[in-house]
Amino acid sequence: MGKKVIIIGAGLGGLSTALRLSTRGYQVEILEKYHQPGGRLNQLQKDGFTFDLGPSFFSMSYEFEELFKDAGVQNPLEFNELDPLYGVYFSNRKQPFLIYKNLEKLAQEFKGIEEKMAAKVEGYLDQAGDIFHDTEFRVVKKNFASRVAYLLGLTKVPLKHAPKLFRSMWSELEKHFESEEAKVIFSLVAFFLGSTPFNTPAVYSLLNYTELKHDGYWNVKGGMYKITEEMVRLVEERGVKIHYRTEVKDFAYAKGEISAFIDQNGKQWKADLFVVNADAAAFRGKILQREKYSAPRLDKMDWTLAPFTIYLGVKGKIDNLYHHTYFLRDNFREYADEIFKTSMIPDKPYYYVNVSSRSNPECAPEGCENLFILCPVPDLRFKSDWDDREEIADNILKDLSERVGFDFAQNTLSRTILTPLEWRDKFNLYQGSGLGLAHGMNQVGGFRPANKDEVFGNLYYVGASTVPGTGLPIVVISSKLVTERITADHGIVPKRQLQLQ
Ligand SMILES: Cc1cc2nc3c(=O)[nH]c(=O)nc-3n(C[C@H](O)[C@H](O)[C@H](O)COP(=O)(O)OP(=O)(O)OC[C@H]3O[C@@H](n4cnc5c(N)ncnc54)[C@H](O)[C@@H]3O)c2cc1C
């Protein structure tokens, strides 16, 4: 029998680590505070509609393939490639820009707006692709023993990329494109990292490469929650037990190791090893009481934007919406400068709409659609009172009504709103930040909370706020990295021995 591991959290990070470790003969149990698995990759069922709670698409689909291969199974999920990747509406233009991977089709969308678009995108993505491939195995998919080791690792990345550390993504885009529209659209990825394109380093143009050239964007047949369901099925087949409504509140230790984590009822959960899938920074502060992660110090860190999400079941079909569609305005710079630090939500905010019933009709009753609307908002440090939630939602829906020509007021059958308060309380997201710690150069690699604890020898971390970072495929990579750490420290049960048991 392998060592016993307790994982705290049944998010994608926890589940994929459970899958990898149980495949290697470890005995795994998971403690989860919510009543069902998935963390942010969760599901809401209401009034006959089914909604994915958070993620609606992903890049780097091959990371999931790698995970299933690692577990010795066929990928049980059916992935659909998004084409177009997404649509973008600006307020001063009736037609959306459809963003295609096919450069000829993309150039058509920018006809009369950005000349020689295909050649320009090609040039931009060639450089972005170089950064991606020069850092993928040297930096991103690698465990570093210390900050010094990380900094040494960086020296292996070709020097030609160095200037892109010092200029912003926006200035990089300015070097390649003339139109405001092209620059704004390609800079949207910066918001996923927790910053604006005006202060995100240009190296992150690699994300444009992942979306537009490398692997594109994908969703899952049957809805994104299928990922969670299939992962749970696979781990349970391997004997992993998941305890829901079990929140870790405290810990016990002896001889430099964690001896138990303690839940809200005072029950002690003992194991040889522990993996924390809760936020790696906040957990160190709140549960382990580390000074470096005390509330004032956590508040000084950079966090990604918080989600304000609306789940809408509507009667009828809405034209002019794609699998995922951004609704922007024409005050991008002003918006980007304000959005991280304001306590006021503008009457006409920027938002994103996803209609999963388009590709999964079973998610809505006949003749109806399910809408997921995500508006990135300041986290609870900047706006703690969300009593204006209905008003904010009404403003967004009024704007959407005008832009797609659909009467939401008359046709809404189901409406649920989650503010950063609910996102915080459901999954312990720090100050309601949606994607966890941001990805400035001072919070990535050796500067991000490590996946091996600084104090306790048997404690590890996986997920969005440890290495390498946030987003579904990156969290899957995180599970690979922590598994490598654990097996390097504690070994693998030989297959032969496993079969004899
Ligand atoms: C609205 C929204 C939209 C998003 N859209 C996308 C997208 O389209 N594509 C994409 O790639 N990414 C997207 N993301 C990001 C993605 O969801 C995350 O990066 C990823 O799901 C994080 O997984 P995780 O396992 O690290 O954390 P989580 O999913 O947060 O899992 C951690 C788990 O730990 C549990 N937990 C926390 N504290 C405790 C405790 N003390 N005791 C017990 N259990 C505990 C939580 O309840 C949770 O289940 C989105 C995120 C949000 C919020």
The ligand as an ORCA input file, in Angstrom:
! r2SCAN-3c Opt
* xyz 0 1
  C     -16.259     33.121    -13.134
  C     -15.000     32.388    -13.552
  C     -14.803     32.086    -14.888
  C     -13.654     31.399    -15.282
  N     -13.507     31.090    -16.600
  C     -12.452     30.338    -16.993
  C     -12.391     29.871    -18.339
  O     -13.290     30.115    -19.158
  N     -11.296     29.113    -18.685
  C     -10.304     28.795    -17.797
  O      -9.346     28.100    -18.181
  N     -10.361     29.226    -16.508
  C     -11.411     29.966    -16.091
  N     -11.518     30.350    -14.780
  C     -10.420     30.005    -13.854
  C     -10.531     28.553    -13.375
  O     -11.830     28.335    -12.897
  C      -9.550     28.323    -12.241
  O      -8.232     28.683    -12.625
  C      -9.530     26.843    -11.804
  O     -10.814     26.265    -11.817
  C      -8.926     26.786    -10.431
  O      -8.937     25.454     -9.965
  P      -8.321     25.118     -8.536
  O      -8.437     23.652     -8.371
  O      -6.999     25.741     -8.393
  O      -9.236     25.911     -7.471
  P     -10.768     25.795     -7.069
  O     -11.601     25.471     -8.236
  O     -11.082     27.042     -6.336
  O     -10.814     24.558     -6.062
  C     -10.408     24.666     -4.726
  C     -11.386     23.873     -3.872
  O     -10.947     23.923     -2.516
  C     -12.096     24.054     -1.677
  N     -11.651     24.649     -0.401
  C     -11.151     25.895     -0.213
  N     -10.802     26.064      1.085
  C     -11.092     24.893      1.708
  C     -10.970     24.449      3.058
  N     -10.442     25.236      4.019
  N     -11.392     23.199      3.372
  C     -11.911     22.375      2.410
  N     -12.064     22.753      1.122
  C     -11.639     23.998      0.771
  C     -13.006     24.966     -2.469
  O     -14.355     24.870     -2.032
  C     -12.795     24.440     -3.897
  O     -13.714     23.413     -4.223
  C     -12.667     31.031    -14.335
  C     -12.863     31.341    -12.989
  C     -14.026     32.002    -12.586
  C     -14.247     32.288    -11.135
*
